[in-house]
Amino acid sequence: MPTRVLLIRHGATVLSAEDRFAGSTDVELSDEGRRQARALGERLAGESIGAVYASPMQRTIETARLVTAAHHLEPHPEPGLREIAHGRWEGLTRKDVEERFGDEYTNWEIDPFLFAPEGGEAGISVMARAVPVIRGIVERHAGSTVVVVSHKATIRLVLASLLGIDARGYRDRLDQAPACLNVVDFKDPVRARLMLYNDTSHYTEQPRAAGAHLSSWWDAS
C-alpha cells in the first residue's frame, strides 16, 4: 500500500496578495487565506489522515490546523519545510527589487536554483533541507495518508526533486496557488508518483490565470 502525502501550500496572506517577497517573513493568513484553508478542510474531512506536519511559520501552522480541524490533529512543526529566504529582498515587490538590486535580480532570474540574493537562500539549499524531511515523514508513516503544509517555492523544489524535473526552471514552469492541494503517492521514500497537482477546486471553479507572480518570465509578449 503506498504512502500518500497531501502536500499543501498555505492559504493567502496580505503579502502574497500584494505579490511581495515574503519567504522568511512570518506573516499571518489573510481572511481570504482562512476561507481557502477551511474549504480544503471540508474537502478532506472524510479522509483518513494519520498525521499533519507543517513549516513552523504562522501561515502554515494556521493552515494546517484549519485543514485538519475535523481530524483533531495538532501539526508537528518541521523547520526544514520553511519557505526560501529572500534576504534583503524580504517585503519588497518585484519592481522594488529590480530598481534597487537590478544585477542581483537578473542573476537570480537566470538561475534561482544556484543563485541567492544577499542574505538569502538558493533553491538548491531549500531542496537539500526539505526533501529529507519528506522522506522521513514517508518512512515514519508507511501506508498512511499524511498532510504536509509548506510554501510555494519549497513545494515546487520538492516536487522537482521527486519527479526528476530540472529545478533551474522551478519558478517559471511550476505554479502553486494559495491553499492548493497536491497528492503524491510514495512506493518507498525515494520513488514517488504525482497524482494531483495545484488543485484549488475546493474554493474556485477555475484555475488561476498564468501571471508573473514575482517572475518576469510571463511578462514577455
C-alpha positions in Angstrom: 0.0 0.0 0.0 1.5 3.4 -1.0 2.1 6.2 1.5 0.0 9.2 0.4 1.3 12.7 1.1 -1.2 15.6 0.8 1.2 18.4 0.0 -0.5 21.7 0.6 0.6 25.3 0.2 -0.6 27.7 2.9 -3.5 30.0 2.3 -3.3 33.6 1.0 -1.7 36.3 3.1 -1.7 40.1 2.7 1.8 40.0 1.3 1.1 37.2 -1.2 -1.9 39.2 -2.4 0.4 42.2 -3.0 3.0 39.9 -4.8 5.8 40.7 -2.3 8.8 38.6 -1.4 7.9 37.1 1.9 9.8 33.9 2.4 11.2 34.3 5.9 8.7 37.0 6.9 6.4 35.4 9.5 3.1 36.8 8.2 -0.4 35.6 9.2 -3.1 34.3 6.9 -5.5 36.9 5.5 -9.2 36.4 5.9 -9.3 35.0 2.3 -6.5 32.6 3.2 -8.5 31.3 6.1 -11.5 30.8 3.9 -9.4 28.9 1.4 -8.0 26.6 4.1 -11.4 25.9 5.7 -12.7 25.0 2.3 -9.9 22.5 1.9 -10.6 21.2 5.3 -14.2 20.5 4.4 -12.9 18.7 1.2 -10.6 16.5 3.3 -12.9 15.9 6.2 -13.8 12.3 5.2 -10.1 11.3 4.6 -8.3 9.0 7.0 -5.3 11.2 7.9 -2.7 9.8 10.2 -0.6 12.9 11.0 0.0 16.5 9.9 3.3 18.3 9.5 3.9 22.0 8.8 6.6 24.6 8.4 6.8 26.5 11.7 5.6 29.8 10.2 2.3 31.3 11.4 0.7 31.0 7.9 1.5 27.3 7.6 0.6 26.3 11.1 -2.7 28.0 10.9 -3.4 26.5 7.5 -2.6 23.0 8.9 -4.9 23.5 11.8 -7.8 24.7 9.6 -7.3 21.9 7.1 -7.3 19.1 9.7 -9.8 20.6 12.1 -12.2 17.7 11.6 -9.4 15.2 12.5 -8.4 16.9 15.7 -4.7 16.7 14.9 -2.0 19.1 16.1 0.6 19.9 13.4 4.2 18.8 14.0 6.5 21.8 13.1 9.3 20.9 10.7 11.9 23.7 10.2 13.1 22.1 7.0 9.8 22.8 5.4 10.1 26.6 5.8 10.0 28.9 2.8 13.0 30.0 0.8 14.6 33.1 2.4 15.0 36.2 0.2 17.5 38.0 2.3 17.4 41.8 1.8 14.5 41.4 -0.7 12.1 40.4 2.0 8.9 42.5 2.0 9.7 44.2 -1.4 7.7 43.9 -4.6 9.4 42.7 -7.7 9.5 46.3 -9.1 11.3 47.4 -5.9 13.9 44.7 -6.2 14.5 45.3 -9.9 15.1 49.0 -9.2 17.3 48.6 -6.1 19.1 45.4 -6.8 19.0 45.1 -10.6 22.1 43.0 -11.3 21.3 40.7 -8.4 17.8 40.2 -9.6 18.9 39.4 -13.1 21.3 36.7 -11.9 18.5 35.2 -9.8 16.1 35.2 -12.7 18.6 33.3 -14.8 19.3 30.6 -12.2 17.3 30.7 -8.9 18.4 27.2 -8.2 22.1 28.1 -7.7 22.0 31.9 -7.1 20.7 33.6 -4.0 20.2 37.3 -3.1 22.4 38.7 -0.4 21.4 37.2 2.9 19.0 34.7 1.2 18.9 31.1 0.1 19.4 29.4 -3.3 16.9 26.8 -4.4 19.5 24.0 -4.0 19.8 24.8 -0.3 16.0 24.6 0.1 15.8 21.3 -1.7 18.7 19.9 0.4 16.8 20.6 3.7 13.2 19.9 2.6 13.5 16.6 0.7 15.0 14.7 3.6 12.1 15.9 5.8 9.5 14.5 3.3 11.4 11.2 3.1 11.5 11.0 6.9 7.7 11.5 7.1 7.1 8.8 4.5 9.3 6.4 6.5 7.5 7.1 9.8 4.0 6.8 8.3 4.4 4.0 5.8 1.0 3.0 4.3 -0.8 6.0 5.7 -2.1 9.4 4.5 -0.3 12.4 5.8 -0.9 16.1 5.5 2.2 18.3 4.9 1.7 22.1 4.7 4.6 24.1 3.3 5.3 27.0 0.9 5.2 27.9 -2.8 9.0 27.7 -3.6 9.6 24.8 -1.2 6.9 22.6 -2.6 8.0 23.3 -6.2 11.6 22.4 -5.3 10.5 19.2 -3.5 8.4 18.1 -6.5 11.2 18.9 -8.9 13.5 16.6 -6.9 10.9 13.8 -6.5 9.9 13.8 -10.2 13.3 14.4 -11.8 12.3 17.9 -13.2 15.1 20.4 -14.0 14.9 22.6 -10.9 16.5 25.6 -12.6 13.1 26.3 -14.1 11.0 25.7 -11.0 9.9 29.4 -10.7 8.8 29.8 -14.3 7.3 26.4 -15.1 5.7 25.3 -11.9 2.9 27.2 -10.0 1.4 26.7 -6.6 -1.8 28.7 -5.8 -2.7 29.6 -2.2 -4.2 26.6 -0.3 -3.7 24.3 -3.3 -3.7 20.6 -2.9 -1.0 18.2 -4.4 -1.3 14.5 -3.9 1.9 12.4 -4.1 2.0 8.6 -3.6 5.2 7.0 -2.4 6.1 3.4 -3.2 9.0 4.0 -0.8 10.8 7.1 0.5 12.5 7.6 -2.9 10.1 6.5 -5.6 7.1 8.9 -5.9 4.2 9.5 -8.3 2.3 12.8 -8.6 -1.4 12.0 -8.6 -2.8 15.6 -8.3 -1.2 19.0 -8.8 -2.0 22.5 -7.8 -5.7 21.8 -7.3 -7.9 24.6 -5.9 -11.4 23.2 -6.9 -12.4 23.4 -3.2 -12.6 27.2 -3.4 -12.7 28.1 -7.1 -14.1 26.6 -10.3 -11.3 28.0 -12.4 -7.5 27.6 -12.1 -5.8 30.9 -11.6 -4.6 32.6 -14.8 -0.9 32.4 -15.6 0.8 35.5 -14.5 4.1 37.0 -13.4 3.9 36.1 -9.7 7.3 37.7 -8.9 8.8 36.4 -12.2 9.3 38.4 -15.3 9.2 35.3 -17.5 5.4 35.6 -18.1 5.7 39.3 -18.9 7.4 38.7 -22.3 5.0 39.1 -25.2 
